[in-house]
Amino acid sequence: MDKKPKRRTRERIIETSLALFNQFGEPNVTTTTIADELEISPGNLYYHFHNKDEIVNEIFAVFEREIEGTLAAPTRRPADVEDVWLFLHLVFELVWKYRFLYRDLNDLLSRNRTIEIHFKQILAHSIRTATLLCEGR
């Protein structure tokens, strides 16, 4: 059996943080909790991210890239019912994958202006795409 290459610590921090935030809610997870879950020292975690907000911002940046790709409406032909179903399915998969963002949305947006602005842009893009799909253009 081939040995898998070790994932980089930064990627592991992001994956573990996302899982913990989804399970317990972002306000209830500390950097110490994340480090303990990864079995790394808090210093190692701080080497990669200076604080929890940097981790949240990185996770949001990944979410934003993924959702923007999903929101790219098909323009080659009019959308049919299957296109609308697929669009909704893909959006809801991402909402579930990053559910902590929606779970603590008011708190998160009140503390982080950058995420607030980008989240509003995502919502506007979602509305435009849904409108295009529903109008069949």
N, C-alpha and C positions, 0 to 999 in steps of 0.2 A: 504494500500500500504506500502510495506517495505521501510524503509529509506535506501538509499545507504550510505555506509561508505564514509567519507570524504577522498578524495585522498590526498596523502601526498603532501606537498608544493613543494618538489623537483621534483616530477613527473609533477605537474602542471606547474612548471617553464619550464621544458623540452618541454612539449606539446605546451604551449603558445609560447615559443621561436621559435619552429619549424614552427608554423603557421605564426608568424610574419615574420620570415626570408623568408619563401616561398612567402608571399604576397608582402613584400616591398624590399626584398634583405637584406642579412645579414649586409652589410656595412651601411645600412640606419636605422638599429634598434639599439637602445642603451639599456643599462640595465635599465635606467629610464623608457623607453617606455615599457619594459617587466613588470616592477614592477607596472606601472600605469595600464596596461592591466589586470593584475592579482588582482589589488586593494590591493596590499601589499606594505609595506614600502621598499625603496631601501635597508635598513639595513637588512630586512628579506631576501631579495634576496641574498645579500652579505654573509649572514650566510651560505647559501647553495652553492653558487658559488662566488668566489672572484672577478671574472671578466667575461666579455662576452666570452673570449677565452675558459674558462673552460666549459661554456655552449655549445659552438660549439664543443669542444672536446667530451663532453658527448653525444651529438646528433650524432656525427660521429661514436662513439663507438657503439651506438645502430644500426646505419645504417650498419656498418661493420658486426656485428653479423647477421643481417637479410640477407644481400646480400651474405655472405659466406654460409649460409644455403641454399639459392636459387641456388648458383653456384655448389652445390654438384651434380655432374652429375650422372644419374642412371647408375649403372654398372652391374645390374642383366641381362640385355638383350640389344640388339642393339636398339638405339633410332629410333623412327618412326616420321613421320611428326607431329603427335599430341604432342609428347614429345618436339619437337623443338618449336612448337607453344606455349605450356605451359611455357617452359623455357623463351621464349621471353616476353610473357605476364607478368610473375612474375617479371622479371628484369625491364621491363618498369613501372610496378606498383611501384616498389621501387624507381626508378629514379624519378617518379612523386611525390611520398611521400616526398622525400628528394631533391626536385628540386633546392633549394637554393644552394646546393653544386655544382651543374652543372652550375647554372646561373652565379655564381661569382667564378668559379673554379680557374682561373689564379690568381686572387687576394688572394683567400684563400690559395692556395698552396704556393704562394710566402711569405706569412706571417707565415705559420705553417708547419715546417719541418716534424713533426710526421704525420700529415694528408697527406702530400705529399708522404712520404714513403709508408704508408698504402694504399693510393689510387692507387699507382703504383702496389702494390701487388694485389689489387682487379682487376685491369685491366688485369694483367697477368693471374689471375685465370679465369677471364671471357673469355679470348682468348682460354685458354686450354679447358674449358668446351664447348665453342662453337665449337671448332675443333673436340672434341670427339663426340658431337651430330651430326655434319654435316658428319663426316666420318662413322657414324652408328656403333660405337663400344661401 
